[in-house]
Amino acid sequence: MGNSIKFQYLGTIIILIMSFVCNLDVKQGHSHNFDTDDNSTFLTLINQILIETRLLNNSINGPHFNLTNSELSVNNILDLIDEITISEDSFIVDSDQFYNNTIMATVVANLADEILRSYGSAHGVPSNIMLSMDFGNVINHSMHNVNQSVIQNSSLTEDKTSLSPNNLDYSNMKLVDHNKAKAISERMVEIYHRELIGPKSNSSDMTLTNLGTSLLELNNAVGNITSPVDIMKIVHTKIHPYLQLAFNLTLKR
């Protein structure tokens, strides 16, 4: 089984290489707060595949091999590839526009939405609540799903007290979804350093600095398993606004 997973992993890499060489017809499968175009949607899907392959690689090569998680990542990769390659209602992407910094900023905004979905799923909070700005609603769901007691008999980590600074019981947390949110946040930081700052950017230094600080704050918050409402606030009140200011992103009407 391990070999078959690795062969599918190699097949995914081949498909990705072909995707960048050719113009593909792809389907727009996500809705976001910001206007998106064909290129940003395509690159969001490609980055999601990259994130899933990293999760797959960690599952295969990590100290605790998990067959179920490996198969889940493979299935997610195949679903994402289907979104790129199989569609009756398709559009054309222009590879010359892939690395326009506005497009990459939109990709980061899209990935922030994916963090909200994954982190919400990890803690039993529906996506529609995480994607909204109804902070009171997400608090109610969080309190319903989190038992405020010292963690006992949790299989999440050997150092159970390190799961939460408040010693909340996250024994029912979906670890696979939490790990996905963490991988997404790490990829967002990478894109920031490689694509959004430096000579390619024409935005103010302070706005970009604040954006970078907020992305690191999100990464740390996910890693420290903070409450869903805290993750929501970082995305909605910091990352999205800074992206909008720095790169003139437009909101959907």
Salt bridges, closest charged atoms under 4 A:
GLU52 OE2 - LYS180 NZ 3.09
GLU83 OE1 - HIS30 NE2 4.00
ASP113 OD2 - HIS32 ND1 2.86
ASP113 OD1 - HIS240 NE2 3.60
GLU114 OE2 - HIS30 ND1 3.76
GLU114 OE2 - ARG117 NH1 2.74
GLU186 OE2 - LYS182 NZ 2.78
GLU190 OE1 - ARG54 NH2 3.07
GLU190 OE1 - ARG187 NH1 2.87
GLU195 OE1 - LYS200 NZ 3.10
GLU217 OE1 - LYS238 NZ 2.91
